[in-house]
Structures are given as structure tokens and as C-alpha cells.
Amino acid sequence: MKPFADLTPDDIRNHPVWEFCNDVESKFGDETVIRPVNAIPVSDLGNRVVGTTLQFANGDSVDGILGNIDLNDHTQTEHFVALTLYRDDGKLFHLARYHDFNIDTHGPNECAAFFGLGIADVFPITYDIGSVAIGVPASIRREIHAQPTRRLDDDELMRMAVSG
């Protein structure tokens, strides 16, 4: 077990899937604690994150952590995927999606700037988690665009959030 904030690229290479420890008290206090999942591949990523190598539009590879992946609903994944990217110096960037409160400071433009690139060099970001997860192909292998194909309004987002 370790705090999510302490997860490293080496950790995700050794154990690609991690689950949140909502069921245990830990020595880390209020930190969000995770533990590795050893039974791979998984058919459910609920309450879990998956580490993988992602590819920027320009071909650069970067380590990252994906959350909120619904292995059976690619539309839910498109709108709610959480992405944390590692820069070579070890610094992290948590990408905000269009409906997140911190979109102005952690949106796609800020992500590209964090890596010293233009937005067209970064997006779309592609990933393939087929070696560690089983699900519909559109959820396993996909692109994360700077903006979704179609933005949902607040009511649609809420319905999707509570149904998923």
C-alpha cells in the first residue's frame, strides 16, 4: 500500500493496475491510499487506476495513470476519464476535462505547455490497456482528445455520472 501521490512510473511498470483502499485504515492518515492488483487481466476498473505508456500525437511516449475507465462503456470513459501524466523529471500533470472545476489551470492547453509542446503535438493522446484489462475494444484502445466528440450539458453529465 502507498499513497496515490507517491505512485511512480516504476510502480506502474511493476504493477499496472492499482485499487483504492477504501476498506482499511492506513498509517498514511487522510492520504488516498492504493494497493497493487495482482490478478491480471481485470474485467473491472471500478475503484481502480491503470498505469500505462501513452502516446502523444507527435509520437512521443509518456508514462501515465488512467482512472474512471469503464471497460464496457466507451462513452462514459470519453467524458469521465482521469489522466495523470509523468514528465521525465518526475513531475506530474493531472489533466482536467471540460466539466472539471480546474479546467482553466489544468486543461489541454496547460497540459501541452507543461511538456513544452503545442496542443497539436499532444492531442489526441492514445492508449492501449489490452494487456491488463478485458472489455469492449473502444474502451481498451482509444484516443483522448483535447475536447470530446460532443460535449454533454450539465443534466446529461449528471445522468451519466449517476448511472455509471
Secondary structure, 3 states (H helix, E strand, C coil): CEEHHHCCHHHHHHCCEEEECCCCCCCCCCCCEEEECCCCCECCCCCEEEEEEEECCCCCEEEEEEECCCCCCHHHHHHHCEEEEECCCCCEEEECCCCCCCHHHHCHHHHHHHCCCCHHHHCCEEEECCCCECCCHHHHEEEECCCCCCCCCHHHHHHHHHHC
